[in-house]
Amino acid sequence: MIVNQELLVEEKHRGHRDTLEQYRSKAEYYICSCLDKNNGANVNRTPGGLLHIRQWNNMQYVSTAAFLLTIYSDILRNSTQKLKCHGGSVDYQEILHFAKSQVDYILGSNPMNMSYLVGYGPKYPTRVHHRGASMVPYRESMGFIGCTQGFDLWYGREEPNPNV
């Protein structure tokens, strides 16, 4: 989407204009759907307002969407244009505000008042789904820990992960 904007103005890419326009159209449709501006064909949200794109590992999609929305808001600001969605025109400030709301949610402005970024703020996850965080550091236990042992000894523990 971002590179697409630049490619559309370069003479050597004129032969691919139709394809680049299709990419731009799809990207703008996605942005409009994130902003609830697609007349019903919008990205789902949690009750607290977080984009809900996938059941598993949703935060990677939300953070990527927030990043792309921020970049696109910069493009709109620099071009002094507005994004035309089915639900109305959107200026760069509205896009940036929404992107910031998603980042704020991830960092703790949410119904649980919990940061989803491990180690950030006073309340964050202490039992993360990550082998390196879940197991005792190698310096403390230099023995071999295979996959089965890691799962059996560390995955189901109730205590906070030792490396968080």
Z-matrix of the N, CA and C atoms (Angstrom, degrees):
N
C 1 1.440
C 2 1.524 1 110.07
N 3 1.319 2 117.10 1 -48.46
C 4 1.457 3 121.08 2 -177.26
C 5 1.522 4 109.97 3 -70.27
N 6 1.324 5 115.43 4 -49.10
C 7 1.457 6 119.80 5 178.26
C 8 1.522 7 109.32 6 -63.30
N 9 1.317 8 115.95 7 -35.81
C 10 1.456 9 121.68 8 179.37
C 11 1.524 10 111.37 9 -55.55
N 12 1.321 11 117.70 10 -43.17
C 13 1.466 12 121.84 11 179.19
C 14 1.529 13 110.61 12 -57.05
N 15 1.322 14 115.39 13 -43.51
C 16 1.458 15 120.55 14 -178.89
C 17 1.527 16 111.60 15 -71.11
N 18 1.323 17 116.12 16 -39.96
C 19 1.461 18 120.04 17 -178.10
C 20 1.523 19 112.29 18 -65.80
N 21 1.326 20 116.54 19 -33.02
C 22 1.461 21 119.88 20 -178.25
C 23 1.521 22 112.67 21 -63.45
N 24 1.313 23 117.81 22 -25.93
C 25 1.465 24 120.11 23 -178.45
C 26 1.529 25 112.74 24 -91.69
N 27 1.330 26 117.38 25 -13.03
C 28 1.464 27 120.03 26 -179.48
C 29 1.527 28 110.71 27 -83.88
N 30 1.303 29 115.74 28 132.09
C 31 1.467 30 123.02 29 -177.27
C 32 1.527 31 112.96 30 -57.79
N 33 1.319 32 117.45 31 -40.73
C 34 1.463 33 120.03 32 -174.85
C 35 1.531 34 113.35 33 -67.33
N 36 1.333 35 117.81 34 -12.66
C 37 1.461 36 121.17 35 -179.73
C 38 1.526 37 112.37 36 -104.40
N 39 1.310 38 117.67 37 9.57
C 40 1.469 39 121.29 38 -178.30
C 41 1.528 40 112.17 39 -58.14
N 42 1.329 41 117.84 40 -33.57
C 43 1.460 42 121.28 41 -179.45
C 44 1.521 43 113.40 42 -67.13
N 45 1.318 44 116.79 43 -17.09
C 46 1.466 45 121.75 44 -179.75
C 47 1.527 46 111.69 45 -106.40
N 48 1.295 47 116.21 46 13.66
C 49 1.467 48 120.98 47 -174.69
C 50 1.534 49 112.48 48 -55.08
N 51 1.334 50 117.55 49 -43.96
C 52 1.465 51 120.05 50 -178.33
C 53 1.531 52 111.55 51 -61.85
N 54 1.318 53 116.28 52 -44.32
C 55 1.465 54 120.31 53 179.11
C 56 1.524 55 110.80 54 -64.76
N 57 1.320 56 117.22 55 -44.02
C 58 1.466 57 121.09 56 179.42
C 59 1.522 58 111.10 57 -64.12
N 60 1.312 59 117.21 58 -36.76
C 61 1.473 60 120.62 59 177.38
C 62 1.528 61 110.56 60 -65.49
N 63 1.325 62 117.00 61 -36.38
C 64 1.466 63 119.97 62 177.12
C 65 1.527 64 110.55 63 -64.19
N 66 1.337 65 116.61 64 -43.00
C 67 1.468 66 120.16 65 176.86
C 68 1.524 67 110.68 66 -60.86
N 69 1.309 68 115.71 67 -44.50
C 70 1.463 69 119.68 68 -179.46
C 71 1.523 70 110.63 69 -62.87
N 72 1.307 71 116.29 70 -43.05
C 73 1.457 72 120.86 71 179.50
C 74 1.529 73 111.26 72 -60.71
N 75 1.318 74 116.99 73 -44.61
C 76 1.470 75 120.71 74 179.40
C 77 1.529 76 111.43 75 -66.15
N 78 1.317 77 117.08 76 -39.66
C 79 1.465 78 120.62 77 178.53
C 80 1.524 79 110.54 78 -64.49
N 81 1.317 80 116.93 79 -43.56
C 82 1.463 81 120.20 80 179.86
C 83 1.526 82 111.11 81 -67.82
N 84 1.320 83 117.38 82 -35.09
C 85 1.462 84 121.20 83 175.58
C 86 1.530 85 109.58 84 -61.28
N 87 1.336 86 116.31 85 -43.73
C 88 1.461 87 120.58 86 179.27
C 89 1.527 88 110.92 87 -63.38
N 90 1.315 89 117.15 88 -43.80
C 91 1.464 90 120.50 89 178.96
C 92 1.524 91 109.90 90 -60.83
N 93 1.325 92 116.90 91 -45.44
C 94 1.468 93 120.38 92 178.02
C 95 1.528 94 110.89 93 -60.36
N 96 1.335 95 117.18 94 -38.87
C 97 1.464 96 119.89 95 -179.81
C 98 1.529 97 111.55 96 -68.93
N 99 1.316 98 118.04 97 -31.31
C 100 1.470 99 121.00 98 174.80
C 101 1.526 100 111.02 99 -66.50
N 102 1.323 101 116.28 100 -31.67
C 103 1.465 102 122.09 101 -176.38
C 104 1.526 103 113.01 102 -91.65
N 105 1.332 104 118.07 103 8.47
C 106 1.477 105 123.00 104 -176.56
C 107 1.520 106 112.31 105 60.34
N 108 1.308 107 117.45 106 39.25
C 109 1.468 108 121.96 107 -177.40
C 110 1.533 109 112.06 108 -118.20
N 111 1.343 110 118.15 109 22.79
C 112 1.465 111 120.07 110 -178.37
C 113 1.522 112 113.19 111 -112.86
N 114 1.311 113 117.97 112 29.21
C 115 1.468 114 121.69 113 176.27
C 116 1.524 115 112.84 114 48.51
N 117 1.302 116 116.77 115 54.31
C 118 1.455 117 121.42 116 174.56
C 119 1.513 118 115.31 117 99.98
N 120 1.308 119 119.42 118 -23.57
C 121 1.471 120 121.91 119 179.69
C 122 1.522 121 109.10 120 -94.69
N 123 1.315 122 116.02 121 59.43
C 124 1.462 123 121.20 122 -174.26
C 125 1.522 124 111.35 123 -107.66
N 126 1.319 125 115.80 124 162.61
C 127 1.459 126 121.57 125 174.70
C 128 1.526 127 107.52 126 -70.09
N 129 1.334 128 116.45 127 135.69
C 130 1.461 129 120.70 128 177.95
C 131 1.520 130 110.18 129 -64.85
N 132 1.332 131 114.52 130 156.66
C 133 1.468 132 120.90 131 176.43
C 134 1.515 133 109.84 132 -132.64
N 135 1.303 134 114.62 133 154.70
C 136 1.456 135 119.86 134 173.84
C 137 1.528 136 107.80 135 -75.00
N 138 1.341 137 117.96 136 166.17
C 139 1.469 138 119.05 137 176.47
C 140 1.535 139 113.14 138 -56.77
N 141 1.332 140 117.60 139 -26.78
C 142 1.460 141 121.62 140 178.71
C 143 1.521 142 114.29 141 -84.54
N 144 1.344 143 117.53 142 -5.95
C 145 1.461 144 120.92 143 176.02
C 146 1.519 145 116.42 144 104.36
N 147 1.326 146 118.25 145 0.21
C 148 1.463 147 121.06 146 179.16
C 149 1.526 148 109.65 147 -76.40
N 150 1.320 149 116.75 148 138.12
C 151 1.460 150 120.00 149 173.75
C 152 1.524 151 108.67 150 -57.90
N 153 1.320 152 116.06 151 137.04
C 154 1.465 153 120.14 152 177.57
C 155 1.518 154 107.30 153 -120.98
N 156 1.332 155 114.82 154 96.72
C 157 1.460 156 121.62 155 -172.66
C 158 1.524 157 111.09 156 -97.98
N 159 1.309 158 117.78 157 -42.93
C 160 1.462 159 122.74 158 -178.94
C 161 1.529 160 109.51 159 -138.11
N 162 1.328 161 115.29 160 150.60
C 163 1.459 162 120.04 161 179.57
C 164 1.525 163 111.54 162 -66.59
N 165 1.318 164 117.30 163 -41.10
C 166 1.458 165 121.28 164 -176.88
C 167 1.524 166 110.13 165 -104.55
N 168 1.308 167 116.06 166 137.19
C 169 1.471 168 122.70 167 176.35
C 170 1.523 169 112.55 168 57.36
N 171 1.299 170 116.97 169 41.74
C 172 1.465 171 121.39 170 -175.42
C 173 1.525 172 113.15 171 -60.78
N 174 1.321 173 117.97 172 -33.24
C 175 1.471 174 120.03 173 -175.14
C 176 1.526 175 112.78 174 -61.69
N 177 1.333 176 118.12 175 -30.56
C 178 1.464 177 118.67 176 178.20
C 179 1.527 178 110.36 177 -65.67
N 180 1.319 179 117.82 178 -34.41
C 181 1.458 180 121.11 179 178.86
C 182 1.526 181 111.14 180 -75.36
N 183 1.322 182 115.92 181 -39.25
C 184 1.464 183 120.29 182 179.03
C 185 1.526 184 110.39 183 -65.53
N 186 1.319 185 117.57 184 -45.85
C 187 1.468 186 119.63 185 -179.07
C 188 1.527 187 111.14 186 -66.40
N 189 1.329 188 117.58 187 -36.76
C 190 1.463 189 120.28 188 176.59
C 191 1.520 190 110.47 189 -66.33
N 192 1.323 191 116.88 190 -43.04
C 193 1.468 192 120.24 191 178.10
C 194 1.525 193 110.27 192 -61.60
N 195 1.331 194 117.57 193 -43.63
C 196 1.468 195 120.46 194 179.52
C 197 1.526 196 110.94 195 -61.82
N 198 1.317 197 117.02 196 -40.51
C 199 1.463 198 121.05 197 177.59
C 200 1.529 199 110.76 198 -61.92
N 201 1.330 200 116.47 199 -49.64
C 202 1.467 201 120.06 200 -178.77
C 203 1.526 202 111.91 201 -65.05
N 204 1.324 203 117.10 202 -37.86
C 205 1.465 204 120.22 203 176.38
C 206 1.525 205 110.65 204 -62.31
N 207 1.314 206 116.99 205 -39.49
C 208 1.465 207 120.97 206 178.25
C 209 1.525 208 111.13 207 -64.32
N 210 1.321 209 116.48 208 -45.08
C 211 1.467 210 120.25 209 178.08
C 212 1.526 211 110.34 210 -61.98
N 213 1.323 212 116.54 211 -44.25
C 214 1.465 213 119.58 212 -178.65
C 215 1.530 214 111.06 213 -65.66
N 216 1.329 215 117.02 214 -35.79
C 217 1.472 216 119.12 215 177.05
C 218 1.523 217 110.46 216 -63.28
N 219 1.335 218 117.36 217 -36.98
C 220 1.470 219 120.85 218 175.66
C 221 1.527 220 111.10 219 -63.49
N 222 1.329 221 116.41 220 -41.73
C 223 1.465 222 120.19 221 178.35
C 224 1.524 223 110.32 222 -61.21
N 225 1.329 224 116.41 223 -45.33
C 226 1.469 225 119.67 224 179.13
C 227 1.527 226 111.33 225 -64.31
N 228 1.322 227 116.53 226 -41.85
C 229 1.465 228 119.76 227 179.68
C 230 1.525 229 110.52 228 -60.87
N 231 1.313 230 116.65 229 -44.72
C 232 1.464 231 120.61 230 -178.55
C 233 1.521 232 113.13 231 -69.74
N 234 1.320 233 117.03 232 -26.65
C 235 1.467 234 120.13 233 -179.50
C 236 1.525 235 112.05 234 -95.25
N 237 1.321 236 117.76 235 -6.33
C 238 1.475 237 124.65 236 -175.40
C 239 1.531 238 111.84 237 53.72
N 240 1.325 239 116.58 238 32.19
C 241 1.463 240 121.20 239 176.14
C 242 1.518 241 109.91 240 -104.73
N 243 1.333 242 115.06 241 170.45
C 244 1.452 243 121.82 242 173.54
C 245 1.517 244 108.47 243 -119.87
N 246 1.309 245 115.51 244 154.38
C 247 1.455 246 121.54 245 175.68
C 248 1.520 247 107.73 246 -85.88
N 249 1.317 248 116.39 247 129.23
C 250 1.461 249 121.08 248 -179.96
C 251 1.524 250 109.03 249 -97.77
N 252 1.320 251 115.94 250 110.57
C 253 1.460 252 122.72 251 177.74
C 254 1.526 253 108.85 252 -108.12
N 255 1.330 254 116.60 253 165.15
C 256 1.464 255 119.99 254 177.11
C 257 1.525 256 111.23 255 -60.98
N 258 1.318 257 116.47 256 -32.02
C 259 1.452 258 121.50 257 -178.66
C 260 1.516 259 114.15 258 -89.94
N 261 1.323 260 118.41 259 10.99
C 262 1.457 261 122.26 260 178.49
C 263 1.517 262 112.61 261 122.86
N 264 1.315 263 115.19 262 169.02
C 265 1.466 264 121.24 263 179.68
C 266 1.522 265 110.74 264 -76.91
N 267 1.318 266 114.65 265 148.64
C 268 1.460 267 121.34 266 -178.59
C 269 1.520 268 108.27 267 -129.73
N 270 1.327 269 116.81 268 130.99
C 271 1.463 270 118.69 269 177.05
C 272 1.531 271 109.91 270 -94.62
N 273 1.316 272 114.76 271 171.05
C 274 1.466 273 119.96 272 -175.26
C 275 1.520 274 112.00 273 -60.68
N 276 1.337 275 117.97 274 -32.57
C 277 1.461 276 120.47 275 -177.34
C 278 1.527 277 111.74 276 -66.34
N 279 1.323 278 116.74 277 -38.13
C 280 1.463 279 119.89 278 178.72
C 281 1.530 280 110.81 279 -66.05
N 282 1.319 281 116.19 280 -40.40
C 283 1.465 282 120.32 281 178.38
C 284 1.524 283 110.23 282 -65.28
N 285 1.320 284 117.03 283 -45.42
C 286 1.461 285 121.24 284 179.90
C 287 1.528 286 110.98 285 -63.95
N 288 1.320 287 117.19 286 -40.26
C 289 1.465 288 121.56 287 178.50
C 290 1.535 289 110.46 288 -61.10
N 291 1.333 290 116.10 289 -43.83
C 292 1.461 291 119.00 290 179.25
C 293 1.532 292 111.24 291 -66.22
N 294 1.326 293 117.32 292 -43.14
C 295 1.467 294 120.59 293 178.18
C 296 1.526 295 110.00 294 -58.65
N 297 1.320 296 116.62 295 -42.98
C 298 1.467 297 120.78 296 178.81
C 299 1.529 298 110.86 297 -63.61
N 300 1.327 299 117.17 298 -37.39
C 301 1.466 300 119.72 299 179.28
C 302 1.527 301 111.32 300 -62.91
N 303 1.325 302 116.91 301 -34.45
C 304 1.458 303 120.43 302 178.51
C 305 1.529 304 111.03 303 -70.40
N 306 1.319 305 116.84 304 -41.79
C 307 1.467 306 120.89 305 177.33
C 308 1.528 307 109.85 306 -65.76
N 309 1.325 308 117.09 307 -42.86
C 310 1.462 309 120.39 308 178.35
C 311 1.527 310 111.20 309 -60.44
N 312 1.323 311 116.72 310 -40.06
C 313 1.468 312 120.95 311 177.53
C 314 1.530 313 109.54 312 -59.82
N 315 1.314 314 116.62 313 -48.35
C 316 1.465 315 121.27 314 -179.41
C 317 1.529 316 110.81 315 -59.91
N 318 1.325 317 116.91 316 -35.82
C 319 1.469 318 121.11 317 -176.19
C 320 1.521 319 114.27 318 -89.19
N 321 1.345 320 118.03 319 2.10
C 322 1.457 321 119.01 320 172.54
C 323 1.508 322 117.50 321 130.19
N 324 1.313 323 119.58 322 -9.53
C 325 1.475 324 120.64 323 176.95
C 326 1.525 325 108.00 324 -85.99
N 327 1.319 326 115.13 325 74.85
C 328 1.461 327 121.83 326 -176.94
C 329 1.520 328 108.72 327 -146.90
N 330 1.329 329 118.50 328 170.73
C 331 1.469 330 120.19 329 -177.15
C 332 1.528 331 114.92 330 -57.09
N 333 1.326 332 118.33 331 -26.14
C 334 1.466 333 120.67 332 179.00
C 335 1.526 334 112.66 333 -90.91
N 336 1.334 335 117.70 334 -4.31
C 337 1.469 336 121.75 335 -175.46
C 338 1.524 337 111.09 336 48.88
N 339 1.339 338 115.17 337 43.78
C 340 1.452 339 121.44 338 -177.33
C 341 1.523 340 109.67 339 -127.86
N 342 1.310 341 115.70 340 133.04
C 343 1.457 342 120.65 341 173.61
C 344 1.523 343 108.68 342 -76.97
N 345 1.311 344 115.91 343 135.48
C 346 1.459 345 119.85 344 174.80
C 347 1.526 346 111.30 345 -90.50
N 348 1.308 347 117.01 346 -0.02
C 349 1.459 348 122.44 347 174.79
C 350 1.529 349 107.34 348 -93.32
N 351 1.303 350 116.32 349 111.56
C 352 1.463 351 121.58 350 -175.97
C 353 1.526 352 109.88 351 -57.88
N 354 1.338 353 115.11 352 127.36
C 355 1.456 354 120.91 353 178.24
C 356 1.515 355 114.26 354 91.46
N 357 1.332 356 118.40 355 -3.54
C 358 1.464 357 121.11 356 -177.96
C 359 1.523 358 109.83 357 -104.17
N 360 1.314 359 116.53 358 125.65
C 361 1.453 360 121.72 359 176.59
C 362 1.518 361 112.86 360 82.20
N 363 1.336 362 116.10 361 178.66
C 364 1.462 363 120.19 362 -176.34
C 365 1.530 364 114.05 363 -76.20
N 366 1.337 365 117.90 364 -20.03
C 367 1.465 366 120.83 365 -177.77
C 368 1.527 367 108.78 366 -135.12
N 369 1.312 368 116.38 367 119.67
C 370 1.464 369 121.80 368 -179.15
C 371 1.533 370 108.38 369 -151.38
N 372 1.328 371 118.27 370 166.48
C 373 1.468 372 120.45 371 -179.35
C 374 1.529 373 111.35 372 -60.90
N 375 1.319 374 115.27 373 137.71
C 376 1.465 375 120.09 374 178.23
C 377 1.522 376 111.77 375 -115.25
N 378 1.315 377 117.36 376 -5.00
C 379 1.465 378 122.06 377 176.49
C 380 1.523 379 107.26 378 -128.16
N 381 1.306 380 116.31 379 85.21
C 382 1.461 381 121.00 380 -175.23
C 383 1.525 382 110.27 381 -93.95
N 384 1.292 383 115.64 382 154.24
C 385 1.466 384 121.31 383 -179.09
C 386 1.528 385 108.50 384 -86.38
N 387 1.325 386 114.82 385 75.66
C 388 1.461 387 120.56 386 -177.63
C 389 1.523 388 107.91 387 -153.74
N 390 1.296 389 116.22 388 124.04
C 391 1.465 390 120.71 389 -175.23
C 392 1.529 391 112.52 390 -57.45
N 393 1.314 392 117.34 391 -44.46
C 394 1.457 393 120.33 392 -178.38
C 395 1.516 394 113.36 393 -63.80
N 396 1.317 395 117.35 394 -30.26
C 397 1.461 396 120.77 395 178.93
C 398 1.519 397 111.52 396 -82.99
N 399 1.317 398 116.42 397 -29.91
C 400 1.461 399 121.60 398 -171.02
C 401 1.519 400 114.59 399 -79.83
N 402 1.319 401 117.43 400 -24.51
C 403 1.461 402 120.72 401 -171.33
C 404 1.522 403 112.16 402 -106.66
N 405 1.317 404 114.82 403 158.59
C 406 1.453 405 121.53 404 178.26
C 407 1.533 406 109.40 405 -60.29
N 408 1.339 407 117.91 406 142.59
C 409 1.465 408 119.70 407 178.28
C 410 1.533 409 111.69 408 -60.43
N 411 1.306 410 116.40 409 148.54
C 412 1.467 411 122.69 410 -178.64
C 413 1.527 412 111.36 411 -58.41
N 414 1.322 413 117.82 412 -36.37
C 415 1.477 414 121.28 413 -179.29
C 416 1.529 415 111.80 414 -62.77
N 417 1.322 416 116.84 415 -27.21
C 418 1.465 417 120.67 416 179.88
C 419 1.523 418 112.56 417 -87.89
N 420 1.304 419 117.09 418 -29.13
C 421 1.462 420 121.57 419 -179.47
C 422 1.522 421 107.97 420 -141.39
N 423 1.334 422 115.99 421 93.46
C 424 1.459 423 120.27 422 -172.72
C 425 1.520 424 113.63 423 -81.87
N 426 1.294 425 117.52 424 4.30
C 427 1.457 426 119.79 425 178.64
C 428 1.524 427 111.61 426 -74.66
N 429 1.313 428 114.76 427 163.98
C 430 1.456 429 121.63 428 178.97
C 431 1.529 430 109.61 429 -72.03
N 432 1.304 431 115.96 430 132.26
C 433 1.458 432 121.08 431 174.38
C 434 1.522 433 106.84 432 -123.96
N 435 1.306 434 116.25 433 107.06
C 436 1.461 435 121.60 434 178.68
C 437 1.519 436 111.06 435 -80.07
N 438 1.312 437 115.88 436 178.57
C 439 1.468 438 120.88 437 -178.34
C 440 1.522 439 112.06 438 -58.58
N 441 1.312 440 116.45 439 -46.19
C 442 1.461 441 119.78 440 -177.87
C 443 1.522 442 110.97 441 -64.77
N 444 1.336 443 116.59 442 -44.03
C 445 1.463 444 119.62 443 -179.78
C 446 1.531 445 110.87 444 -64.89
N 447 1.309 446 116.57 445 -40.48
C 448 1.461 447 119.34 446 178.24
C 449 1.511 448 111.57 447 -60.45
N 450 1.305 449 115.76 448 -42.67
C 451 1.465 450 120.03 449 179.35
C 452 1.522 451 110.46 450 -67.28
N 453 1.325 452 116.11 451 -50.05
C 454 1.464 453 120.38 452 -176.00
C 455 1.525 454 112.91 453 -65.03
N 456 1.340 455 116.86 454 -41.75
C 457 1.464 456 120.31 455 -173.84
C 458 1.527 457 114.24 456 -86.63
N 459 1.325 458 118.01 457 -28.45
C 460 1.453 459 119.51 458 -169.08
C 461 1.524 460 115.25 459 -120.67
N 462 1.305 461 118.65 460 -35.37
C 463 1.465 462 120.60 461 -171.41
C 464 1.529 463 112.84 462 -61.72
N 465 1.311 464 118.05 463 -45.10
C 466 1.458 465 120.72 464 -174.65
C 467 1.515 466 115.77 465 -88.66
N 468 1.312 467 117.85 466 6.92
C 469 1.471 468 120.53 467 -178.36
C 470 1.527 469 111.34 468 -63.95
N 471 1.310 470 115.88 469 145.92
C 472 1.466 471 121.69 470 178.62
C 473 1.530 472 112.03 471 -83.79
N 474 1.334 473 116.88 472 -24.98
C 475 1.463 474 121.12 473 -177.02
C 476 1.529 475 110.42 474 -71.12
N 477 1.334 476 116.24 475 158.83
C 478 1.471 477 118.94 476 174.45
C 479 1.530 478 110.77 477 -59.36
N 480 1.312 479 115.89 478 150.75
C 481 1.467 480 120.65 479 177.67
C 482 1.525 481 109.59 480 -59.93
N 483 1.344 482 117.72 481 141.72
C 484 1.463 483 120.03 482 -178.50
C 485 1.529 484 114.16 483 -69.55
N 486 1.314 485 118.49 484 -19.47
C 487 1.470 486 120.88 485 -176.18
C 488 1.521 487 112.41 486 -116.34
N 489 1.306 488 116.34 487 42.53
C 490 1.471 489 120.35 488 177.76
C 491 1.507 490 108.76 489 -114.93
